[in-house]
Amino acid sequence: MKKYMLIFVILFSTSCSFSSRRIETNFDRPNLDLPKIEKLNLDDVKMEVLTKDEVEQYDSEVLFVISDNDYKKLSLNMQKILSHIRIQNKIIQLYKDYYEAENGKEKN
């Protein structure tokens, strides 16, 4: 009788571990609203390259010559590039936050 009682207790105490139930919940994730990125349009900049043979008064091997207007264009191009990089970094951060929230990780 004790053997049957022992078998009975073992079977019923481990029965919960043999049957595992998975509960799945389906829900719609909110859309990730990102700004539309425009194509990066840079202005053309004209430079001249002078070698040491062409300009003897400088110690440099090569000189890059640029006009005032082209220098302004170059400066504006750099501003556009930096702005574009900042926008891309923000989008990457939004994707990171979106997918880490999906995995249950906390934001940094």
C-alpha positions as CSV (number, residue, x, y, z in Angstrom):
1,M,0.0,0.0,0.0
2,K,2.8,2.4,0.8
3,K,4.4,1.6,-2.6
4,Y,1.2,2.6,-4.4
5,M,0.9,5.7,-2.3
6,L,4.5,6.7,-3.1
7,I,3.9,6.1,-6.8
8,F,0.7,8.1,-6.6
9,V,2.4,11.1,-4.9
10,I,5.3,11.0,-7.4
11,L,3.0,11.0,-10.4
12,F,0.8,13.8,-9.2
13,S,3.6,16.0,-8.0
14,T,5.5,15.9,-11.3
15,S,2.5,16.0,-13.6
16,C,2.7,19.8,-13.8
17,S,6.2,19.7,-15.1
18,F,5.3,17.2,-17.9
19,S,2.6,19.3,-19.4
20,S,3.7,22.8,-20.3
21,R,1.3,25.3,-21.8
22,R,2.4,28.2,-23.9
23,I,0.2,31.2,-23.9
24,E,0.6,33.3,-27.0
25,T,-0.8,36.8,-27.3
26,N,-1.1,38.5,-30.6
27,F,-1.2,42.3,-30.6
28,D,-0.6,44.9,-33.2
29,R,2.6,46.8,-32.8
30,P,2.5,50.5,-33.4
31,N,3.9,51.7,-36.6
32,L,7.4,53.1,-36.4
33,D,6.8,56.6,-37.8
34,L,10.1,57.9,-39.2
35,P,10.7,61.1,-41.1
36,K,11.2,60.7,-44.9
37,I,14.9,61.4,-45.7
38,E,15.6,63.5,-48.7
39,K,18.5,62.8,-51.0
40,L,21.6,64.6,-50.0
41,N,22.2,67.3,-52.7
42,L,25.7,68.8,-52.5
43,D,26.9,71.8,-54.5
44,D,29.8,71.3,-57.0
45,V,33.1,72.7,-55.8
46,K,35.9,73.5,-58.1
47,M,39.5,73.1,-56.9
48,E,42.8,73.6,-58.6
49,V,45.8,71.5,-57.7
50,L,49.2,73.2,-58.0
51,T,52.4,71.2,-57.7
52,K,55.7,72.4,-56.3
53,D,57.0,73.0,-59.8
54,E,54.1,75.5,-60.5
55,V,54.5,77.4,-57.2
56,E,58.1,77.6,-55.9
57,Q,57.4,80.0,-53.0
58,Y,55.7,77.4,-50.8
59,D,57.4,74.5,-49.1
60,S,54.5,72.2,-49.8
61,E,54.6,69.5,-52.5
62,V,51.0,70.2,-53.5
63,L,48.6,73.1,-53.0
64,F,44.8,73.1,-53.3
65,V,43.5,76.4,-54.6
66,I,39.8,77.3,-54.1
67,S,37.9,80.5,-54.8
68,D,35.8,82.3,-52.1
69,N,32.5,81.2,-53.5
70,D,33.6,77.6,-53.8
71,Y,34.9,77.8,-50.2
72,K,31.4,78.9,-49.1
73,K,29.9,76.0,-51.1
74,L,32.3,73.6,-49.4
75,S,31.3,74.9,-46.0
76,L,27.6,74.6,-46.8
77,N,28.2,71.0,-48.1
78,M,29.9,70.1,-44.8
79,Q,26.9,71.5,-42.9
80,K,24.5,69.5,-45.0
81,I,26.5,66.3,-44.4
82,L,26.6,66.8,-40.7
83,S,22.9,67.5,-40.6
84,H,22.3,64.3,-42.6
85,I,24.4,62.3,-40.2
86,R,22.5,63.6,-37.2
87,I,19.2,62.6,-38.8
88,Q,20.5,59.2,-39.6
89,N,21.8,58.7,-36.0
90,K,18.4,59.7,-34.7
91,I,16.7,57.2,-37.0
92,I,19.1,54.5,-35.8
93,Q,18.3,55.3,-32.2
94,L,14.6,55.1,-32.9
95,Y,15.0,51.7,-34.5
96,K,17.1,50.6,-31.5
97,D,14.5,51.8,-29.0
98,Y,11.7,50.2,-31.0
99,Y,13.3,46.7,-31.2
100,E,14.8,46.7,-27.7
101,A,11.4,47.5,-26.3
102,E,10.1,44.4,-28.2
103,N,12.7,42.2,-26.6
104,G,12.0,43.6,-23.1
105,K,15.3,45.4,-22.7
106,E,15.5,48.8,-21.0
107,K,16.6,51.9,-22.8
108,N,20.0,53.3,-22.2
